[in-house]
Amino acid sequence: MSKLPPVLQKLALPVIGSPLFIISNPKLVIEQCKAGIVGSMPALNARPAEQLEDWLAEITETLAAWDRVHPEQPSAPFAINQIVHKSNDRLEHDMQVCAKYKVPIVITSLGAREDVNQAVHSWGGVVLHDIINNKFARKAIEKGADGLIAVAAGAGGHAGVKSPFALIQEIRQWFDGPLALSGSIASGGAILAAQAMGADFAYIGSAFIATDEARAVDGYKQAIVDSNSDDIVYSNLFTGVHGNYLAPSIRSAGLDPENLPVSDPSKMNFGGDAKKAWKDIWGCGQGIGAIRQVSSTADLVARLKREYRQARERLLEA
């Protein structure tokens, strides 16, 4: 068994909802946590920056009220994603707000920084760092991260190219701490498969875009319902970092999904320009073939719980 910090030990389902740029919001995070999984959102989704404090107050107060009324079904912890790349000029401000609210879990992306990890530890928080290969995984732990999010091939948004089988087995040869797997997970059976490979949690994002609470336009949600893995395009054109996107949104932007140019990776972009990710070019993972309808977050998690239980029963019967 992995060594899990107390904050990650009693989830109703071994799932972390991944932070969705632009799309995640307090309403989605709250419903994820009430359903018993870790809910998360990027700090950068709060615009202007001052809105982050309002959002953290809303999340913490709403979940505390839920816990008082439902002691038999307490909410799961929530997480805030911090982009620690030098292009994020809000990091210091956002970290101060997270410190004020003692955010229980911080997910760091695009770089591993000792000072950020130490800051989170100073208020008792846990740091999970997302990585795309074993080399970056080692660096993250060496710099003080508590756990890892292995972003394998097929994940939505910024994604790696490694098979989850290869990535998880290499990490588990030397690391026995918290480990989540990201990449095409949208069913209860896939959650169980992630655990069977050695991960502690499934890291699920794209499936939550097609929920009532997600801050995505209706066309985006319906595109997820209507599409499958054949409609996912892997490119670094839109942010400078390779990621997976829905082909229909690329066509709508006047581009050919099958003939995209290569971007300069030094010129990262996080949604500022028109026809750039993530407002017009829609990020999405390969697992969306399992998404058949737009639903509430509660109903989606209920389905995942049911499928997870059924998958376990099938294995016991085999």
C-alpha positions in Angstrom: 0.0 0.0 0.0 1.1 3.6 -0.6 1.8 6.0 2.1 -1.1 8.4 2.0 -1.4 11.6 4.1 -4.6 11.7 6.2 -6.2 14.3 3.9 -6.3 11.7 1.1 -7.2 8.6 3.0 -11.0 8.6 3.2 -12.4 9.4 -0.2 -15.8 7.9 -1.2 -14.1 7.0 -4.6 -10.4 7.1 -5.4 -10.7 10.0 -7.8 -9.2 13.5 -8.0 -11.1 15.8 -10.3 -8.5 17.6 -12.4 -8.4 21.4 -12.6 -9.9 22.5 -15.9 -8.6 25.8 -17.2 -11.5 28.4 -17.5 -14.0 25.6 -16.9 -13.6 24.7 -13.2 -15.4 27.0 -10.7 -16.6 26.8 -7.1 -19.9 25.3 -8.1 -18.1 22.3 -9.8 -15.5 21.9 -7.0 -18.2 21.9 -4.3 -20.3 19.3 -6.0 -17.2 17.1 -6.6 -16.3 17.3 -2.9 -19.8 16.7 -1.7 -19.9 13.6 -3.9 -16.8 12.3 -2.1 -14.0 13.0 -4.6 -11.3 15.7 -4.5 -12.5 18.7 -6.4 -10.1 21.2 -7.9 -9.7 24.3 -9.9 -6.9 26.4 -11.3 -6.2 29.6 -9.3 -6.0 31.4 -12.6 -9.6 30.7 -13.3 -10.4 33.5 -10.8 -10.3 36.7 -12.8 -9.5 39.3 -11.6 -7.1 37.9 -9.1 -9.1 39.4 -6.2 -11.9 36.9 -7.1 -9.8 34.0 -5.8 -10.4 35.0 -2.2 -14.2 35.1 -2.8 -14.1 31.7 -4.4 -12.0 30.1 -1.6 -14.3 31.6 1.0 -17.4 30.2 -0.9 -15.8 26.7 -1.2 -14.6 26.5 2.4 -17.8 27.9 4.0 -20.2 25.8 1.8 -18.3 22.5 2.5 -18.1 23.3 6.2 -21.9 23.8 6.2 -22.4 20.5 4.3 -20.2 18.6 6.8 -22.2 20.0 9.8 -25.5 18.7 8.2 -24.0 15.5 6.9 -21.6 14.1 9.5 -22.2 10.6 8.1 -21.1 11.7 4.6 -18.4 14.4 5.0 -17.1 16.2 2.0 -13.8 15.3 0.4 -10.9 17.9 0.5 -10.4 20.4 -2.4 -7.4 21.4 -4.3 -6.1 24.5 -6.0 -3.9 24.2 -9.1 -0.9 26.6 -9.3 1.0 27.2 -12.6 4.5 27.7 -11.3 6.0 28.5 -14.7 7.7 31.9 -14.9 5.0 33.2 -17.2 2.5 33.2 -14.3 2.9 36.7 -12.7 0.1 36.0 -10.2 1.7 33.1 -8.4 2.9 35.1 -5.3 -0.5 36.7 -4.9 -2.4 33.5 -5.3 -0.2 31.6 -3.0 -0.8 34.2 -0.3 -4.6 33.7 -0.7 -4.2 29.9 -0.5 -2.2 30.3 2.7 -4.9 32.4 4.3 -7.5 29.7 3.6 -5.0 26.8 4.3 -5.9 25.1 1.1 -5.5 21.4 1.9 -4.1 20.3 -1.5 -2.1 22.3 -4.0 -1.5 20.8 -7.5 1.5 22.3 -9.1 2.1 22.3 -12.9 4.8 23.3 -15.4 7.8 23.2 -13.1 8.7 22.0 -9.6 9.7 24.6 -7.1 11.1 24.1 -3.6 9.8 27.5 -2.3 6.2 26.7 -3.4 6.3 23.3 -1.8 7.7 24.7 1.5 5.0 27.4 1.5 2.3 24.8 1.2 3.9 22.6 3.9 4.0 25.7 6.2 0.2 25.7 6.5 -0.1 21.9 6.6 -1.1 21.4 3.0 -0.1 18.6 0.6 1.5 19.2 -2.8 0.8 17.0 -5.8 2.9 17.7 -8.9 1.9 16.7 -12.4 4.6 15.1 -14.6 4.8 13.4 -18.0 7.8 11.1 -17.4 9.9 9.4 -14.8 12.7 12.0 -15.0 10.4 14.9 -14.1 8.8 12.7 -11.4 12.1 12.3 -9.6 12.9 16.0 -9.8 9.5 16.9 -8.3 10.0 14.6 -5.3 13.6 15.8 -4.8 12.2 19.3 -4.6 9.7 18.4 -1.9 6.5 17.5 -3.6 4.4 15.0 -1.5 2.9 13.1 -4.4 2.7 12.8 -8.2 0.1 13.0 -10.9 1.3 10.9 -13.8 -0.1 12.5 -17.0 0.0 9.7 -19.5 -0.9 9.5 -23.2 -4.5 10.4 -23.9 -5.0 12.9 -21.1 -6.9 16.1 -21.8 -5.1 19.4 -22.1 -1.4 19.3 -21.6 -0.5 15.6 -21.8 2.5 13.3 -22.2 3.1 10.5 -24.6 4.0 7.7 -22.3 1.8 4.6 -21.9 0.3 4.5 -18.4 1.7 1.0 -17.9 5.2 2.2 -18.5 4.9 5.4 -16.5 3.3 3.9 -13.4 5.6 0.9 -13.2 8.7 3.1 -13.5 7.6 5.5 -10.8 6.5 2.7 -8.4 10.0 1.2 -8.6 11.3 4.0 -6.4 8.3 6.0 -5.0 5.7 4.7 -2.6 3.8 8.0 -1.9 0.5 9.4 -3.3 0.2 8.7 -7.0 -2.6 9.6 -9.4 -3.0 8.6 -13.0 -4.3 10.8 -15.7 -5.2 9.8 -19.2 -8.5 8.6 -20.8 -10.2 7.7 -17.5 -14.0 8.2 -17.7 -15.5 5.0 -16.3 -15.5 3.1 -13.1 -13.6 0.2 -14.7 -10.9 2.6 -15.7 -10.6 3.8 -12.1 -10.1 0.3 -10.9 -7.6 -0.4 -13.7 -5.5 2.6 -12.6 -5.4 1.1 -9.1 -4.5 -2.3 -10.4 -1.5 -0.7 -12.2 -0.2 0.8 -8.9 -1.8 4.2 -8.8 -3.8 5.3 -5.7 -6.2 7.6 -7.6 -7.7 8.2 -11.0 -7.3 11.8 -12.2 -10.4 12.7 -14.2 -11.0 15.9 -16.1 -12.7 15.7 -19.5 -15.8 13.9 -18.2 -16.5 16.8 -15.8 -16.6 19.3 -18.7 -20.0 17.7 -19.8 -21.7 18.5 -16.4 -24.3 21.0 -15.5 -21.9 22.8 -13.1 -18.9 23.2 -15.4 -18.3 26.6 -16.8 -18.2 25.5 -20.4 -20.4 26.6 -23.3 -23.2 24.2 -24.3 -21.4 23.5 -27.7 -18.3 22.3 -25.8 -20.3 20.0 -23.6 -22.3 18.6 -26.5 -19.1 18.1 -28.6 -17.8 15.8 -25.8 -21.0 13.8 -25.8 -20.9 13.5 -29.6 -17.2 12.8 -30.0 -14.8 9.9 -29.3 -11.1 9.3 -29.3 -10.9 9.7 -33.1 -11.8 13.3 -32.7 -8.8 14.2 -30.4 -5.8 16.0 -31.9 -2.4 16.2 -30.2 -0.6 19.5 -30.8 1.6 22.2 -29.2 0.3 25.0 -31.5 -2.1 26.6 -29.1 0.0 27.0 -25.9 3.5 26.0 -26.8 3.1 22.8 -24.8 1.7 19.6 -26.4 -1.9 18.9 -25.5 -5.0 17.1 -26.6 -7.9 19.0 -28.2 -11.3 18.5 -29.8 -11.0 18.5 -33.6 -14.4 20.2 -34.1 -13.2 23.3 -32.2 -10.1 23.4 -34.3 -12.1 23.4 -37.5 -14.4 26.1 -36.2 -11.3 28.2 -35.7 -10.6 27.9 -39.4 -7.7 25.4 -39.0 -7.1 22.0 -40.4 -6.7 19.5 -37.5 -4.7 17.2 -39.7 -2.2 19.9 -40.8 -1.3 22.0 -37.8 2.0 23.9 -37.7 4.4 23.5 -34.8 4.6 26.2 -32.1 7.6 27.7 -30.5 7.6 26.1 -27.0 9.2 29.2 -25.5 6.1 31.3 -26.2 3.6 29.8 -23.9 0.1 31.1 -23.9 -2.7 30.4 -21.3 -5.8 31.6 -23.1 -5.1 35.3 -23.8 -5.4 35.5 -27.6 -8.5 34.9 -29.8 -8.7 31.5 -31.3 -6.2 30.2 -28.8 -6.6 27.5 -26.1 -8.7 27.3 -24.1 -11.6 29.6 -24.9 -11.9 28.7 -28.6 -9.8 25.6 -28.9 -11.3 23.0 -26.6 -9.0 20.7 -24.6 -10.2 17.2 -24.2 -8.9 13.7 -23.5 -9.3 10.4 -25.4 -11.6 8.8 -22.9 -14.8 10.7 -23.9 -16.3 7.8 -25.7 -17.7 6.8 -22.3 -19.6 10.2 -22.0 -23.1 9.7 -23.4 -24.9 12.7 -22.0 -24.5 16.0 -20.1 -25.4 15.3 -16.5 -25.0 16.8 -13.0 -21.7 16.2 -11.2 -23.5 14.2 -8.6 -25.0 11.9 -11.2 -21.6 11.5 -13.0 -19.9 10.5 -9.7 -22.7 8.2 -8.9 -22.3 6.4 -12.2 -18.5 6.1 -11.6 -19.1 4.6 -8.2 -21.6 2.1 -9.6 -19.3 1.1 -12.4 -16.3 0.9 -10.0 -18.3 -1.5 -7.8 -19.4 -3.6 -10.7 -15.9 -3.8 -12.0 -14.6 -5.1 -8.7 -17.5 -7.7 -8.6 -16.6 -8.9 -12.1 -13.0 -9.6 -11.1 -14.1 -11.4 -7.9 -16.4 -13.6 -10.1 -13.7 -14.4 -12.7 
